[in-house]
Amino acid sequence: MTHVDGPLTGRTALVTGASRGIGLAIAQRLIADGASVCLTARREEQLAEAVDGFGDRAIGVAGAADDPVHRAEVFERIATEFGRLDILINNAGINPVYGPLAGLDLDAARKVLEVNVIGTLAWTQEAVGAGLGAQSNAGVVVNLSSVTGEVPSPGIGWYGVTKAAVSHLTRTLSVELAPRIRVNAVAPAVVKTRFARALYEGREGEIAADYPMGRLGTPEDVADAVAYLCVDGSGWVTGQVLNLDGGLLNAGGTA
């Protein structure tokens, strides 16, 4: 990929869970804006395919988001390949359970909490330790939350509980890490990805009818919002959780 001058030229970003869907769209957008990007994901082959075509502007490091050995390898590779870290996008998340909380398997609940909440905190802690924003004194963290963290959503209640925690973690970190690092989050409703297809597959028109904007979200919708939170033009924005829901919550809907 040829050199691009953009609002993020000269900066390095780390995007977790980036081999497909929202994470990949975010990585593509940040690269288009001039950043160099490290992508992480669990599946090595899928990650390599995602990175292919980005040239020397991107690297991929495969591993589990909740594995401390993997996280250490990621920050070592970033230091070796790029020499700096300016932006952390905490996108990695899981939701392997569906159904009411009264019947929720507690071991599964702990795993979701470990990846979605503890993982988000761990990546942030280690990014700060690795010098996030040290060169520019303007580090950025953007967490992926969800509108399910604001209103109960049938079948995915525990996922919503963990995302509510991510939203509050975002607000707390924004105070603790200011002024050197800004911390914000985006909270999408249903976005057309493989991760969310159980929420809309076979009935997209019916689901989209509940959205005032008349459609579901796309990964690019999320990437555009994340990109805004990464550039200097949002330099006075921190501690915010930006709902990306096509007007759903204001219309009384749930994801």
C-alpha positions as CSV (number, residue, x, y, z in Angstrom):
1,M,0.0,0.0,0.0
2,T,1.4,3.4,-0.9
3,H,2.0,6.2,1.6
4,V,-1.1,8.1,2.5
5,D,-1.2,11.6,4.1
6,G,-4.2,11.9,6.3
7,P,-5.2,13.0,9.8
8,L,-3.5,10.0,11.4
9,T,-0.3,10.0,9.3
10,G,2.7,9.0,11.5
11,R,0.6,7.4,14.2
12,T,0.3,3.7,15.1
13,A,-2.9,2.0,16.1
14,L,-3.7,-1.4,17.7
15,V,-7.1,-3.0,16.8
16,T,-8.1,-6.1,18.6
17,G,-10.5,-8.6,17.1
18,A,-9.7,-7.3,13.7
19,S,-9.8,-10.2,11.2
20,R,-13.3,-9.5,10.1
21,G,-16.5,-7.4,10.7
22,I,-16.3,-4.2,12.7
23,G,-12.6,-4.7,13.7
24,L,-11.5,-5.1,10.2
25,A,-13.5,-2.1,9.0
26,I,-11.9,0.0,11.7
27,A,-8.4,-1.1,10.7
28,Q,-9.1,-0.3,7.1
29,R,-10.4,3.2,8.0
30,L,-7.5,4.0,10.2
31,I,-5.1,2.9,7.5
32,A,-7.0,5.0,4.9
33,D,-6.5,8.0,7.3
34,G,-2.7,7.4,7.3
35,A,-2.1,5.3,10.4
36,S,0.0,2.2,10.7
37,V,-2.0,-0.6,12.3
38,C,-1.4,-3.8,14.3
39,L,-4.4,-6.2,13.9
40,T,-5.0,-9.0,16.3
41,A,-7.5,-11.9,16.2
42,R,-7.7,-15.6,17.3
43,R,-7.4,-17.3,13.9
44,E,-4.0,-16.9,12.3
45,E,-5.1,-17.8,8.7
46,Q,-8.1,-15.5,8.7
47,L,-5.9,-12.7,10.2
48,A,-3.2,-13.1,7.6
49,E,-5.8,-12.8,4.9
50,A,-7.1,-9.6,6.4
51,V,-3.7,-8.1,6.7
52,D,-2.7,-9.1,3.1
53,G,-2.9,-6.0,0.9
54,F,-2.1,-3.5,3.6
55,G,1.7,-3.8,2.9
56,D,4.1,-2.4,5.4
57,R,1.4,-0.3,6.9
58,A,0.0,-3.2,8.9
59,I,1.0,-6.3,10.8
60,G,-1.0,-9.2,12.3
61,V,-0.4,-11.0,15.5
62,A,-2.7,-14.0,16.2
63,G,-3.8,-15.0,19.7
64,A,-6.6,-15.0,22.2
65,A,-7.5,-11.6,23.6
66,D,-7.6,-12.8,27.2
67,D,-4.1,-14.4,27.0
68,P,-1.4,-12.3,28.7
69,V,1.3,-14.0,26.7
70,H,-0.4,-13.0,23.5
71,R,-0.8,-9.4,24.7
72,A,2.9,-9.2,25.6
73,E,3.8,-10.4,22.1
74,V,1.6,-7.8,20.5
75,F,3.2,-4.9,22.3
76,E,6.7,-6.3,21.6
77,R,5.9,-6.5,17.9
78,I,4.5,-3.0,17.8
79,A,7.7,-1.6,19.5
80,T,9.9,-3.5,17.0
81,E,7.9,-2.8,13.8
82,F,6.6,0.8,14.5
83,G,8.4,2.1,17.5
84,R,5.4,3.8,19.0
85,L,1.7,3.4,19.9
86,D,-0.8,6.2,19.7
87,I,-4.2,4.5,19.5
88,L,-5.8,1.4,21.1
89,I,-9.1,0.1,19.8
90,N,-10.6,-2.5,22.2
91,N,-12.9,-4.3,19.8
92,A,-12.4,-8.0,20.8
93,G,-15.5,-9.4,22.4
94,I,-17.5,-12.6,22.6
95,N,-21.1,-13.7,23.2
96,P,-21.3,-17.5,23.2
97,V,-24.5,-17.7,25.3
98,Y,-28.1,-16.9,24.5
99,G,-31.1,-17.0,26.8
100,P,-32.5,-15.7,30.1
101,L,-30.0,-15.0,32.9
102,A,-31.8,-17.3,35.3
103,G,-30.5,-20.3,33.4
104,L,-27.1,-18.9,32.4
105,D,-24.2,-21.2,32.8
106,L,-21.9,-19.4,35.2
107,D,-18.6,-20.7,33.7
108,A,-19.7,-19.3,30.3
109,A,-20.7,-16.0,32.1
110,R,-17.2,-15.8,33.6
111,K,-15.6,-16.3,30.2
112,V,-17.6,-13.5,28.6
113,L,-16.8,-11.2,31.5
114,E,-13.1,-12.2,31.2
115,V,-12.9,-11.3,27.5
116,N,-15.3,-8.3,27.3
117,V,-14.4,-6.5,30.5
118,I,-11.2,-7.8,32.1
119,G,-9.7,-8.0,28.6
120,T,-10.6,-4.4,27.8
121,L,-9.0,-3.3,31.0
122,A,-5.9,-5.5,30.5
123,W,-5.2,-4.3,27.0
124,T,-5.5,-0.7,28.2
125,Q,-3.3,-1.2,31.2
126,E,-0.6,-2.8,29.1
127,A,-0.9,-0.2,26.3
128,V,-0.3,2.5,28.9
129,G,2.7,0.5,30.2
130,A,4.0,0.3,26.6
131,G,3.9,4.1,26.2
132,L,0.5,4.7,24.7
133,G,0.6,8.3,23.4
134,A,4.1,9.0,24.9
135,Q,5.5,10.5,21.7
136,S,2.5,12.8,20.9
137,N,1.2,13.3,24.5
138,A,-2.2,12.6,22.9
139,G,-3.0,8.9,23.3
140,V,-6.4,7.5,22.3
141,V,-8.4,4.6,23.5
142,V,-11.7,3.6,21.9
143,N,-13.7,0.8,23.4
144,L,-16.5,-1.1,21.8
145,S,-19.6,-1.1,23.9
146,S,-23.2,-1.8,22.9
147,V,-26.7,-0.3,23.2
148,T,-27.5,-3.6,25.0
149,G,-25.6,-2.1,27.9
150,E,-28.3,0.6,28.2
151,V,-31.5,-1.3,27.8
152,P,-32.3,-5.0,28.4
153,S,-32.2,-7.0,25.2
154,P,-33.9,-10.4,25.1
155,G,-31.6,-13.4,24.9
156,I,-28.4,-11.4,25.2
157,G,-28.8,-10.0,28.6
158,W,-25.4,-11.1,30.0
159,Y,-23.6,-9.6,26.9
160,G,-25.4,-6.4,27.8
161,V,-24.3,-6.6,31.4
162,T,-20.6,-6.8,30.3
163,K,-21.1,-4.0,27.8
164,A,-22.6,-1.8,30.5
165,A,-19.4,-2.5,32.5
166,V,-17.3,-1.5,29.4
167,S,-19.2,1.8,29.2
168,H,-18.6,2.6,32.9
169,L,-15.0,1.5,32.6
170,T,-14.6,3.9,29.7
171,R,-15.9,6.8,31.8
172,T,-13.7,5.9,34.8
173,L,-10.5,5.5,32.7
174,S,-11.2,8.8,31.0
175,V,-10.8,10.6,34.3
176,E,-7.8,8.5,35.5
177,L,-5.8,8.7,32.3
178,A,-6.5,12.4,31.4
179,P,-5.0,14.6,30.1
180,R,-2.4,12.5,28.3
181,I,-4.9,9.8,27.0
182,R,-8.5,10.3,25.9
183,V,-10.8,7.3,26.4
184,N,-14.2,7.0,24.6
185,A,-16.5,4.3,23.5
186,V,-18.9,3.6,20.7
187,A,-22.1,1.6,21.4
188,P,-23.6,0.1,18.3
189,A,-27.1,-1.5,17.9
190,V,-27.4,-4.4,15.4
191,V,-24.7,-4.2,12.8
192,K,-24.7,-6.5,9.8
193,T,-21.8,-8.8,10.7
194,R,-21.4,-12.5,11.1
195,F,-21.1,-12.0,14.9
196,A,-24.6,-10.5,15.0
197,R,-26.4,-12.4,12.2
198,A,-28.5,-14.5,14.7
199,L,-30.2,-11.2,15.6
200,Y,-31.4,-10.4,12.1
201,E,-30.8,-13.2,9.7
202,G,-33.9,-14.1,7.7
203,R,-35.9,-11.1,9.1
204,E,-33.7,-8.1,8.4
205,G,-36.6,-6.1,7.0
206,E,-38.7,-6.7,10.1
207,I,-35.9,-5.7,12.4
208,A,-34.8,-2.7,10.4
209,A,-38.4,-1.4,10.5
210,D,-37.9,-0.6,14.2
211,Y,-35.0,1.8,13.4
212,P,-36.0,5.4,12.5
213,M,-33.2,5.4,9.9
214,G,-34.8,2.4,8.3
215,R,-31.8,0.1,8.2
216,L,-29.3,-1.8,10.3
217,G,-25.8,-0.6,10.9
218,T,-22.8,-1.6,8.8
219,P,-19.2,-2.1,10.0
220,E,-18.3,1.1,8.1
221,D,-20.8,3.1,10.1
222,V,-18.9,2.1,13.3
223,A,-15.5,2.6,11.7
224,D,-16.4,6.2,10.7
225,A,-17.4,7.0,14.3
226,V,-14.3,5.4,15.7
227,A,-12.1,7.4,13.2
228,Y,-13.6,10.7,14.5
229,L,-12.7,9.8,18.0
230,C,-9.1,9.1,17.0
231,V,-8.3,12.3,15.2
232,D,-7.2,15.7,16.7
233,G,-10.6,17.2,15.8
234,S,-12.1,15.3,18.8
235,G,-9.3,16.5,21.1
236,W,-11.7,17.8,23.7
237,V,-13.9,14.7,23.7
238,T,-13.3,12.1,26.4
239,G,-15.4,9.9,28.6
240,Q,-18.2,9.7,26.1
241,V,-20.2,6.6,25.0
242,L,-21.5,7.3,21.5
243,N,-24.6,5.4,20.6
244,L,-24.7,4.2,17.0
245,D,-28.2,3.0,16.7
246,G,-30.0,4.6,13.8
247,G,-32.3,6.2,16.4
248,L,-33.4,2.9,17.8
249,L,-33.3,3.7,21.6
250,N,-35.1,7.0,21.2
251,A,-37.9,5.2,19.4
252,G,-38.2,2.8,22.4
253,G,-36.5,-0.1,20.7
254,T,-34.0,-2.7,21.9
255,A,-31.2,-4.5,20.1
